[in-house]
Structures are given as structure tokens and as C-alpha cells.
Amino acid sequence: MLLGILAALTSAFTWGFSTILIKVGMKDKSPISANIFRLYTVALMYAVVFYFTGRFQELISLSPEFLLIAFISAQFGFVIGDYFYFAALKIMGVSRTVPITSTYPLWTIVWAIIFLGREINLQIVAGAVLVVEAIIIVRKADDGGGVDPRGFLFAILAPISWSIAITIMDWLSQRIEVLTLAGLRMLMAALGISLLLPKYAGEVRRITKREALLLAGAAFFGLFLGQYAFVYSVQTVGSEVAAPVSAINPIISSLLAILLLKEPANRRIIEALVLAVIGVILISTA
């Protein structure tokens, strides 16, 4: 249990750090072009690892059913879900989008109960609620504007898509080794997002060396180390525990922005950190 919790926390830290790298380097490019570059980069990283560890043989031995299911999981997680997320960000902005999309741990718990037959106690639910509330405190901003219906729909569909991806991955994690599954999902995500490449190819080609280095760093920390740690956590403690714990990554991003980017601190971040810590403790001791 402890190793699984630590792995989920590791994924939260690596995702938070990768967010900082993207924020520093990607000021003039669209999120989708950045996502294409990141997914291609991490797919290459895993391909190199698979080559030197002989994992391609294991991939070839997987049944077509498992490969198809892994492809579906990757599309819901890194293509469809992220598309809805980016679209909602563009329409409504961060302050209104993130509080809605941060509900994915609660959706994950629902699917784990319905489809995986997991037994969830009130302590895990309470911990997940506290984590979500902590994220809302960090991101929520009252600017007096209205909520765009289309943006709201996209913001709802994003966490649902992510939670479906996580639930499918949970099922696969009991049948495929951790490193193989983590790399397989990244390879499948890169394959799926290639459908968007024709539209964004010009923008991807205009990525500078500095941006490429920052995005490669984001790919390594967020999608290579982060995804491996998250898959390990899901395999060890289940998606109903791993998702709420790893969901603290927006808080990590905010803390890192204060420490590394010298952004001003405020009372909401401290409050959110306290709630998140309590939530993680509740989940890990359930």
C-alpha cells in the first residue's frame, strides 16, 4: 500500500514539474502542437527502452484484444480527454475549467465500483473529496463572468474521458507488466494523435530548440517517469486510490511556480495544501 501511495505521489510531482517546463517554454504554440511533440518524444523514449530491454518481443506476444484495449485507453486519456481539456481552457480559461476537470478521481471511483467490482469505503471517498476541494481552492477565481455552455460541456467530458482511460488501464495493469503497459499506452497515444498532425504540422515544425528541450523535459518527467509511476500505483493499489492521490499535481504545480518562477504566494495555496495532505492521509490509511 505504501509503495503504491508513494508512486502516485511521485507521478503528481513529475506531472507538476512537467507543467512548469511547459509553462516556461510554450508561450507561442498551441497546446495541441505541444501535445503532439510531447507524445512523439515520449514514444521515442519508450521505443529506445523497449529496444534495449527486449520489450518489443513482449508487445508482439500480446493478443490483438489487449492491443486494441490499450489503444482505446490511450485515446481516451491523451487524445480525446486532452482535446476536451484544451478546448475548455481556450473557451473558459483556467479558473473555470480546472475545478470541473479536477473531478476525475471521483469519476474513477464510480467506474471502479461499477466495472471492476471494487469495494470503496467512506474514508477513501472523503479523502478524494478533500483532494478535489483542494484543487478547486487553488484554481477557482471569481471574475464575475458567465459560464459558456459549450466550454462547460467540454470541461465535463474531459474528466469523464480521463477516468475511463484510467479504469481501462487498471484492468490492463492486472494482465500486462508495468513498464510494458506504460510504454504501450504512450506508443498508442502517439499513433492516435497523428490524426491531428496534418493540421498542426506547420506549427510543430516551428518549435524552437529551446522549446523542444523544454518539451522533451516535460515528456520525460510527465509522460515517461510520471506515467510509469502512475501505472505502477494503479497496479499496486488500484485506480480508486491512485487517481485521488495523484490528482494533487495542480497544487504541486502552484507550489513549484512559487518556488521556481517566483510567483506570489497566497493563503489559498496553503489552505489547499493542508486539505490535500489530509485527503492523501485518509486515502492511504483506509
C-alpha positions as CSV (number, residue, x, y, z in Angstrom):
1,M,0.0,0.0,0.0
2,L,2.8,2.4,1.0
3,L,4.7,1.9,-2.2
4,G,1.6,2.4,-4.3
5,I,0.9,5.7,-2.5
6,L,4.5,6.9,-2.9
7,A,4.3,6.0,-6.6
8,A,1.1,8.1,-7.0
9,L,2.7,11.0,-5.2
10,T,5.8,10.6,-7.5
11,S,3.5,10.9,-10.5
12,A,1.9,14.0,-9.0
13,F,5.3,15.7,-8.5
14,T,6.6,14.7,-12.0
15,W,3.4,15.9,-13.6
16,G,3.6,19.2,-11.7
17,F,7.2,19.7,-12.7
18,S,6.4,19.0,-16.4
19,T,3.7,21.6,-16.2
20,I,6.3,24.2,-15.1
21,L,8.5,23.2,-18.0
22,I,5.6,23.7,-20.5
23,K,4.6,27.0,-18.9
24,V,8.1,28.3,-19.2
25,G,8.8,27.2,-22.8
26,M,5.5,27.1,-24.7
27,K,4.2,30.7,-24.8
28,D,3.6,31.0,-28.6
29,K,2.4,27.5,-29.5
30,S,-1.0,25.8,-29.2
31,P,-1.5,23.1,-26.5
32,I,-2.2,20.6,-29.2
33,S,1.0,21.1,-31.1
34,A,2.9,20.9,-27.8
35,N,1.0,17.7,-27.0
36,I,1.9,16.2,-30.4
37,F,5.6,16.9,-29.8
38,R,5.5,15.6,-26.3
39,L,3.7,12.3,-27.3
40,Y,6.1,11.7,-30.2
41,T,9.1,12.4,-27.9
42,V,8.0,10.1,-25.1
43,A,7.0,7.4,-27.7
44,L,10.6,7.6,-29.0
45,M,11.9,7.3,-25.4
46,Y,9.9,4.2,-24.7
47,A,10.9,2.7,-28.1
48,V,14.6,3.1,-27.2
49,V,14.0,1.5,-23.7
50,F,12.0,-1.3,-25.3
51,Y,14.7,-2.0,-27.9
52,F,17.5,-2.3,-25.3
53,T,15.3,-4.4,-22.8
54,G,13.8,-6.6,-25.4
55,R,10.2,-5.4,-24.6
56,F,9.2,-5.4,-28.3
57,Q,9.0,-9.2,-28.1
58,E,6.6,-8.9,-25.3
59,L,4.5,-6.4,-27.2
60,I,4.4,-8.7,-30.2
61,S,3.2,-11.6,-28.0
62,L,0.2,-9.5,-26.7
63,S,-3.2,-10.5,-28.0
64,P,-4.9,-8.2,-30.5
65,E,-7.6,-7.7,-27.9
66,F,-5.1,-6.3,-25.4
67,L,-3.5,-4.1,-28.0
68,L,-6.9,-2.7,-29.0
69,I,-7.9,-2.1,-25.4
70,A,-4.6,-0.3,-24.7
71,F,-5.2,1.8,-27.8
72,I,-8.7,2.8,-26.6
73,S,-7.3,3.7,-23.1
74,A,-4.6,5.8,-24.7
75,Q,-7.0,7.7,-26.9
76,F,-9.4,8.5,-24.0
77,G,-6.5,9.6,-21.8
78,F,-4.1,11.5,-24.1
79,V,-6.1,12.4,-27.2
80,I,-9.8,12.7,-26.6
81,G,-9.6,13.8,-22.9
82,D,-6.8,16.2,-23.5
83,Y,-8.6,17.6,-26.6
84,F,-11.7,18.4,-24.5
85,Y,-9.5,19.9,-21.8
86,F,-7.6,22.1,-24.2
87,A,-10.8,23.2,-25.8
88,A,-12.4,24.1,-22.4
89,L,-9.3,26.0,-21.4
90,K,-9.5,28.0,-24.6
91,I,-13.2,28.8,-24.2
92,M,-13.5,29.3,-20.4
93,G,-9.9,29.8,-19.1
94,V,-8.1,28.0,-16.3
95,S,-10.0,29.3,-13.4
96,R,-13.3,27.9,-14.6
97,T,-12.0,24.8,-16.3
98,V,-9.7,23.2,-13.8
99,P,-12.3,23.0,-10.9
100,I,-14.5,21.0,-13.2
101,T,-11.9,18.8,-14.8
102,S,-10.3,18.0,-11.4
103,T,-13.3,15.8,-10.6
104,Y,-11.8,12.9,-12.5
105,P,-10.8,11.0,-9.3
106,L,-14.4,10.8,-8.3
107,W,-15.5,9.5,-11.7
108,T,-12.7,6.9,-11.4
109,I,-14.0,5.7,-8.1
110,V,-17.5,5.3,-9.6
111,W,-16.2,3.3,-12.6
112,A,-14.0,1.2,-10.3
113,I,-17.1,0.2,-8.2
114,I,-19.4,-0.4,-11.3
115,F,-17.0,-2.1,-13.7
116,L,-14.1,-3.5,-11.6
117,G,-16.2,-4.6,-8.6
118,R,-14.0,-2.7,-6.1
119,E,-15.2,-2.1,-2.6
120,I,-14.7,1.6,-1.6
121,N,-15.1,2.8,2.0
122,L,-16.2,6.2,3.1
123,Q,-12.7,7.1,4.2
124,I,-11.4,6.9,0.6
125,V,-14.4,8.9,-0.7
126,A,-13.8,11.5,1.9
127,G,-10.1,11.7,1.0
128,A,-10.9,12.1,-2.7
129,V,-13.4,14.8,-2.0
130,L,-10.9,16.7,0.1
131,V,-8.3,16.5,-2.7
132,V,-10.8,17.7,-5.3
133,E,-11.8,20.6,-3.0
134,A,-8.1,21.5,-2.5
135,I,-7.7,21.7,-6.3
136,I,-10.8,23.9,-6.6
137,I,-9.4,26.3,-3.9
138,V,-6.2,26.7,-5.8
139,R,-7.7,27.3,-9.2
140,K,-11.1,28.9,-8.6
141,A,-11.2,32.6,-9.4
142,D,-14.3,34.8,-9.2
143,D,-14.1,37.1,-12.1
144,G,-17.8,37.8,-12.4
145,G,-18.2,36.3,-15.9
146,G,-20.7,33.7,-17.1
147,V,-20.1,30.1,-18.0
148,D,-20.0,29.2,-21.7
149,P,-22.3,26.1,-22.2
150,R,-20.0,24.6,-24.8
151,G,-16.9,25.1,-22.7
152,F,-18.8,23.7,-19.7
153,L,-19.7,20.6,-21.7
154,F,-16.0,20.1,-22.8
155,A,-14.9,20.6,-19.2
156,I,-17.3,17.8,-18.1
157,L,-16.3,15.4,-20.9
158,A,-12.5,15.8,-20.1
159,P,-12.5,14.2,-16.7
160,I,-15.0,11.5,-17.8
161,S,-12.6,10.6,-20.6
162,W,-9.6,10.6,-18.3
163,S,-11.4,8.4,-15.8
164,I,-12.4,5.9,-18.5
165,A,-8.8,5.7,-19.6
166,I,-7.6,5.1,-16.0
167,T,-10.2,2.4,-15.4
168,I,-9.3,0.6,-18.6
169,M,-5.6,0.9,-17.6
170,D,-6.5,-0.5,-14.2
171,W,-7.9,-3.6,-15.9
172,L,-4.9,-4.0,-18.2
173,S,-2.4,-3.5,-15.3
174,Q,-3.5,-6.8,-13.8
175,R,-2.6,-8.5,-17.1
176,I,0.4,-6.6,-18.6
177,E,3.7,-5.8,-16.8
178,V,4.0,-2.2,-15.6
179,L,6.8,-0.9,-17.9
180,T,5.3,-2.6,-21.0
181,L,1.9,-1.2,-20.3
182,A,3.2,2.4,-19.6
183,G,5.2,2.4,-22.9
184,L,2.4,0.7,-24.9
185,R,-0.1,3.4,-23.9
186,M,2.4,6.2,-24.9
187,L,3.0,4.5,-28.3
188,M,-0.7,4.1,-28.9
189,A,-1.3,7.8,-27.9
190,A,1.3,8.9,-30.3
191,L,-0.3,6.8,-33.0
192,G,-3.8,8.2,-32.3
193,I,-2.7,11.9,-32.2
194,S,-1.1,11.5,-35.6
195,L,-4.6,12.2,-37.0
196,L,-4.2,15.8,-35.8
197,L,-0.7,16.2,-37.3
198,P,-1.7,17.4,-40.8
199,K,-3.5,20.4,-39.2
200,Y,-0.7,21.3,-36.8
201,A,2.4,20.1,-38.7
202,G,3.5,23.6,-39.6
203,E,3.3,24.8,-36.0
204,V,5.2,21.7,-34.8
205,R,8.0,22.4,-37.3
206,R,8.3,26.0,-35.9
207,I,9.1,24.7,-32.4
208,T,12.5,26.2,-31.5
209,K,15.4,24.4,-30.0
210,R,14.7,25.9,-26.6
211,E,11.0,24.9,-26.8
212,A,12.0,21.4,-28.0
213,L,14.3,20.9,-25.0
214,L,11.7,22.1,-22.5
215,L,9.0,19.9,-24.1
216,A,11.4,16.9,-24.2
217,G,12.0,17.5,-20.4
218,A,8.2,17.7,-19.9
219,A,7.8,14.5,-21.9
220,F,10.5,12.7,-19.8
221,F,9.2,13.8,-16.4
222,G,5.4,13.9,-17.1
223,L,4.9,11.1,-19.6
224,F,7.8,8.8,-19.1
225,L,8.6,8.8,-15.3
226,G,5.1,10.1,-14.4
227,Q,3.1,7.6,-16.4
228,Y,5.3,4.7,-15.3
229,A,4.9,5.7,-11.6
230,F,1.1,6.1,-12.1
231,V,0.7,2.7,-13.8
232,Y,2.7,1.1,-11.0
233,S,0.5,2.8,-8.5
234,V,-2.7,1.7,-10.2
235,Q,-1.4,-1.9,-10.4
236,T,-0.4,-1.8,-6.7
237,V,-3.3,-0.1,-5.0
238,G,-6.0,0.3,-7.7
239,S,-7.2,3.3,-9.7
240,E,-9.7,4.2,-6.9
241,V,-6.7,5.1,-4.7
242,A,-4.1,6.1,-7.2
243,A,-6.2,8.7,-9.0
244,P,-7.2,10.8,-6.0
245,V,-3.6,10.8,-4.6
246,S,-2.0,11.7,-8.0
247,A,-4.7,14.4,-8.5
248,I,-2.8,16.8,-6.2
249,N,-0.5,17.7,-9.1
250,P,-2.1,21.1,-9.7
251,I,-1.2,22.0,-6.1
252,I,2.4,20.8,-6.8
253,S,2.4,23.0,-9.9
254,S,1.3,26.0,-7.9
255,L,4.0,25.4,-5.2
256,L,6.7,24.9,-7.8
257,A,5.6,28.1,-9.6
258,I,6.1,30.0,-6.3
259,L,9.5,28.4,-5.6
260,L,10.9,28.3,-9.1
261,L,9.1,31.1,-11.1
262,K,8.8,33.4,-8.1
263,E,5.0,33.7,-8.5
264,P,3.4,35.3,-5.4
265,A,2.1,33.0,-2.7
266,N,-1.4,33.4,-1.3
267,R,-3.5,31.9,1.5
268,R,-5.5,29.7,-0.8
269,I,-2.4,27.6,-1.7
270,I,-1.7,27.0,1.9
271,E,-5.3,26.0,2.6
272,A,-5.3,23.7,-0.4
273,L,-2.1,22.1,0.6
274,V,-3.5,21.3,4.1
275,L,-6.7,19.8,2.6
276,A,-4.7,17.8,0.1
277,V,-2.4,16.4,2.8
278,I,-5.4,15.4,4.9
279,G,-7.0,13.8,1.9
280,V,-3.9,11.8,1.0
281,I,-3.6,10.6,4.6
282,L,-7.2,9.5,4.7
283,I,-6.8,7.5,1.4
284,S,-3.5,5.9,2.3
285,T,-4.7,4.8,5.7
286,A,-8.1,3.4,4.6
